[in-house]
Amino acid sequence: MLDADFFRRWMTATAASVDREAERLTALDAAIGDADHGSNMRRGFTAVQAELDKETPGTPGAVLMLAGRLLISTVGGASGPLYGTLLRRTGKALGEDPEVTEEQLAEALRAGVQGVMKLGGAAAGDKTMVDALLPAVDALGDGFAAARAAAEQGAEATVPLLAHKGRASYLGERSIGHQDPGATSSALLMAALAETAEG
């Protein structure tokens, strides 16, 4: 069973990973976006970390709802609302249980990803964060390590794609040959989840 502390550690691991990878995320974004994805994500997850250091909400759902709210209020561009929706929708789906199963998390994350798809209007193959998140959620039934691998493969698979959504879509053919920064940061989120589970 996964408790609130597990979810706090997941968010902490994500914050550390985003901090380490911020320059790479920004470099990826410089090629096909606004060159601010790394700095924006770092700012958001630093705020999440600071709040969770003060107090951990009592349920898994509440941890994710808090993180989602903070990302919406502190991350610029489209990433704040998209990541905020992912975590808030997942947290809402988990409800008020003090502990949840891996199966419940997988179902809740699917609801979160559907929220992202609805908000951003993106589908698989559009060269967005959805390309990492959907395969990860599909693989979660086989465990956290499988979800991490699927997310990383999904992010890498955005390289040859033509962007259909977001800032990169303005570039048309020039978006081909670059890895999507949102898919890359989503893979970091899933890798942090696997890392937390491995303890």
C-alpha positions as CSV (number, residue, x, y, z in Angstrom):
1,M,0.0,0.0,0.0
2,L,1.1,3.5,-0.8
3,D,0.6,6.2,1.9
4,A,0.9,10.0,1.9
5,D,4.6,9.8,2.7
6,F,5.3,7.7,-0.4
7,F,3.6,10.5,-2.5
8,R,5.6,13.2,-0.7
9,R,8.8,11.2,-1.5
10,W,7.7,10.9,-5.1
11,M,7.3,14.7,-5.4
12,T,10.6,15.2,-3.7
13,A,12.4,12.8,-6.1
14,T,10.8,14.6,-9.0
15,A,11.9,18.0,-7.7
16,A,15.5,16.7,-7.4
17,S,15.4,15.2,-10.9
18,V,13.9,18.3,-12.5
19,D,16.6,20.4,-10.7
20,R,19.4,18.1,-12.1
21,E,17.9,18.0,-15.6
22,A,16.7,21.6,-15.9
23,E,19.4,22.7,-18.3
24,R,18.8,19.7,-20.6
25,L,15.0,20.5,-20.6
26,T,15.7,24.1,-21.5
27,A,18.1,23.1,-24.2
28,L,15.4,20.8,-25.7
29,D,12.9,23.6,-25.4
30,A,15.3,26.1,-27.1
31,A,15.2,24.0,-30.2
32,I,11.4,23.9,-30.6
33,G,9.8,26.1,-27.9
34,D,10.5,29.2,-25.7
35,A,13.7,27.9,-24.0
36,D,12.1,28.1,-20.6
37,H,10.7,24.6,-19.8
38,G,13.6,23.7,-17.5
39,S,13.5,26.9,-15.5
40,N,9.7,26.9,-15.3
41,M,9.6,23.3,-14.1
42,R,12.4,23.8,-11.6
43,R,10.5,26.8,-10.2
44,G,7.3,24.9,-9.9
45,F,8.8,21.8,-8.2
46,T,11.0,23.9,-5.9
47,A,7.7,25.5,-4.7
48,V,6.2,22.0,-4.2
49,Q,9.2,20.8,-2.3
50,A,9.2,23.9,0.0
51,E,5.5,23.4,0.8
52,L,5.9,19.7,1.5
53,D,8.9,20.4,3.7
54,K,6.6,22.4,5.9
55,E,3.9,19.8,6.2
56,T,2.8,16.6,4.4
57,P,-1.0,16.4,3.7
58,G,-2.6,13.4,5.3
59,T,-3.6,11.4,2.2
60,P,-2.0,10.5,-1.2
61,G,-4.7,12.4,-3.0
62,A,-4.1,15.6,-0.9
63,V,-0.4,15.5,-1.6
64,L,-1.0,15.5,-5.4
65,M,-3.8,18.1,-5.2
66,L,-1.4,20.4,-3.3
67,A,1.4,19.8,-5.8
68,G,-0.9,20.4,-8.7
69,R,-2.2,23.7,-7.3
70,L,1.3,24.9,-6.7
71,L,2.4,24.0,-10.2
72,I,-0.5,25.9,-11.7
73,S,0.3,29.0,-9.7
74,T,4.1,29.0,-10.1
75,V,5.0,27.4,-13.5
76,G,4.7,29.7,-16.6
77,G,3.4,28.8,-20.0
78,A,1.3,25.8,-20.9
79,S,3.2,23.4,-18.6
80,G,1.8,24.8,-15.3
81,P,-1.9,24.1,-16.2
82,L,-1.0,20.8,-17.9
83,Y,1.1,19.4,-15.0
84,G,-1.3,20.9,-12.5
85,T,-4.2,19.2,-14.2
86,L,-2.3,15.9,-14.3
87,L,-1.6,15.9,-10.6
88,R,-4.8,17.4,-9.4
89,R,-7.0,15.1,-11.5
90,T,-4.9,12.1,-10.3
91,G,-5.2,13.3,-6.7
92,K,-9.0,13.8,-7.0
93,A,-9.4,10.3,-8.5
94,L,-7.5,8.8,-5.5
95,G,-10.1,10.3,-3.2
96,E,-9.5,10.6,0.6
97,D,-8.1,7.1,1.3
98,P,-5.1,7.3,3.6
99,E,-3.5,4.5,1.6
100,V,-3.9,3.4,-2.0
101,T,-2.9,0.3,-4.0
102,E,-0.7,0.4,-7.1
103,E,-3.8,-0.5,-9.1
104,Q,-5.7,2.6,-7.7
105,L,-2.7,4.8,-8.6
106,A,-2.7,3.4,-12.1
107,E,-6.4,4.1,-12.6
108,A,-6.1,7.6,-11.0
109,L,-3.1,8.4,-13.2
110,R,-5.1,7.4,-16.3
111,A,-7.8,9.9,-15.2
112,G,-5.0,12.5,-14.8
113,V,-3.6,11.8,-18.3
114,Q,-7.1,12.0,-19.8
115,G,-7.5,15.4,-18.1
116,V,-4.2,16.6,-19.8
117,M,-5.4,15.3,-23.2
118,K,-8.7,17.1,-22.8
119,L,-7.1,20.4,-21.6
120,G,-4.4,20.4,-24.3
121,G,-6.4,18.8,-27.0
122,A,-3.4,16.4,-27.6
123,A,-3.5,12.7,-28.6
124,A,-0.7,10.1,-28.9
125,G,1.7,11.0,-31.7
126,D,1.2,14.8,-31.4
127,K,4.7,15.2,-29.9
128,T,3.7,16.3,-26.4
129,M,3.9,15.0,-22.8
130,V,1.1,12.7,-23.7
131,D,3.5,10.6,-25.7
132,A,5.4,9.7,-22.5
133,L,2.5,9.6,-20.1
134,L,0.1,7.3,-22.1
135,P,2.6,4.4,-22.5
136,A,3.7,4.8,-18.9
137,V,0.1,4.5,-17.6
138,D,-0.5,1.5,-19.9
139,A,2.6,-0.2,-18.5
140,L,1.9,0.5,-14.8
141,G,0.1,-2.7,-14.5
142,D,3.5,-4.4,-15.0
143,G,5.1,-2.3,-12.3
144,F,6.8,1.0,-11.7
145,A,10.0,0.0,-13.6
146,A,7.9,-0.9,-16.7
147,A,6.2,2.5,-16.5
148,R,9.5,4.3,-16.3
149,A,10.9,2.4,-19.3
150,A,7.7,3.0,-21.3
151,A,7.8,6.8,-20.5
152,E,11.5,7.1,-21.5
153,Q,10.8,5.2,-24.8
154,G,7.8,7.4,-25.4
155,A,9.8,10.5,-24.9
156,E,12.6,9.3,-27.2
157,A,10.0,8.3,-29.8
158,T,8.9,12.0,-30.2
159,V,12.2,12.8,-32.0
160,P,11.0,11.9,-35.5
161,L,7.5,13.2,-35.0
162,L,5.9,16.3,-36.5
163,A,4.5,18.5,-33.7
164,H,0.8,19.0,-33.9
165,K,0.2,20.8,-30.6
166,G,1.9,23.5,-28.5
167,R,4.6,26.0,-29.4
168,A,6.5,23.4,-31.5
169,S,3.6,23.0,-33.9
170,Y,4.3,26.6,-35.2
171,L,7.6,25.2,-36.6
172,G,6.0,22.7,-38.9
173,E,8.6,20.4,-40.5
174,R,11.4,22.0,-38.4
175,S,10.0,20.3,-35.3
176,I,11.1,16.9,-36.7
177,G,14.3,15.6,-35.3
178,H,14.0,17.1,-31.8
179,Q,12.9,15.4,-28.6
180,D,9.8,17.0,-27.0
181,P,10.7,18.7,-23.7
182,G,7.3,18.0,-22.1
183,A,7.5,14.3,-22.9
184,T,11.0,14.4,-21.4
185,S,10.0,16.0,-18.2
186,S,7.0,13.6,-18.0
187,A,9.5,10.7,-18.2
188,L,11.4,12.3,-15.3
189,L,8.2,12.3,-13.3
190,M,7.7,8.6,-14.0
191,A,11.3,7.7,-13.3
192,A,11.0,9.5,-9.9
193,L,8.0,7.3,-9.2
194,A,9.9,4.1,-10.0
195,E,12.9,5.4,-7.9
196,T,10.5,6.1,-5.0
197,A,9.0,2.6,-5.2
198,E,12.5,1.0,-5.3
199,G,13.1,3.0,-2.1
